[in-house]
Amino acid sequence: SARIDAVFPRPDGGFTVVDWKTGRPGTDSEQRHRRLQLAVYRLAYARWSGIDLDRVDAAFFYAGTGQTVRPLLPDLRELETQLDTALAGLDGVGER
């Protein structure tokens, strides 16, 4: 199951969702998948807490390097498109 690692309040009244990673940023493909995951976490937190998505940002913390990365995340429309594409790729997986 997926779990948000941490959420920190910001001085401006917003929040930062943080996802800890044990290793390094990884390949371009891994980074794309991780950005999608982080965008979903951001949206989930905003909806769960009842606040505007604009008040929530997100970051990765890579424990292997001590690096915090704040990737550019998709807006809601782009996120929906990316999720639709990812789920379409799963059609037929596990079927015989």
MOKA-V27018 format. One record per residue. N is the residue number from 1. SS is DSSP state (A for helix, B for strand, O for the rest). D_FIRST is the distance of its C-alpha to the first C-alpha in Angstrom with 1 decimal. Layout:
n: [N	N]
ss: [SS	SS]
d_first: [D_FIRST	D_FIRST]
This chain:
n: [1	2	3	4	5	6	7	8	9	10	11	12	13	14	15	16	17	18	19	20	21	22	23	24	25	26	27	28	29	30	31	32	33	34	35	36	37	38	39	40	41	42	43	44	45	46	47	48	49	50	51	52	53	54	55	56	57	58	59	60	61	62	63	64	65	66	67	68	69	70	71	72	73	74	75	76	77	78	79	80	81	82	83	84	85	86	87	88	89	90	91	92	93	94	95	96]
ss: [O	O	O	O	O	B	B	B	B	O	O	O	O	O	B	B	B	B	B	B	B	O	O	O	O	O	O	A	A	A	A	A	A	A	A	A	A	A	A	A	A	A	A	A	A	A	A	A	A	O	O	O	A	A	A	B	B	B	B	B	B	B	O	O	O	O	B	B	B	O	O	O	O	O	O	A	A	A	A	A	A	A	A	A	A	A	A	A	O	O	O	O	O	O	O	O]
d_first: [0.0	3.8	6.6	10.2	12.3	15.5	17.8	21.5	24.4	27.0	30.8	31.2	29.0	25.9	22.6	20.9	17.1	16.7	14.1	15.3	15.7	17.4	19.7	21.7	21.3	21.5	23.1	23.7	21.3	18.5	19.6	19.5	15.9	15.0	17.3	15.6	12.2	14.2	16.2	13.3	12.3	16.1	16.5	13.8	15.5	18.9	18.4	16.8	19.7	22.3	23.7	24.9	22.7	25.7	25.3	21.9	21.8	19.3	19.6	18.3	19.6	20.3	21.0	23.0	25.5	25.2	25.0	23.6	23.2	23.2	22.9	24.4	21.7	22.4	23.8	22.3	24.5	23.7	19.9	20.3	22.5	20.1	17.2	19.8	21.0	17.7	17.0	20.6	20.2	17.7	20.5	21.7	19.1	19.1	22.2	25.6]
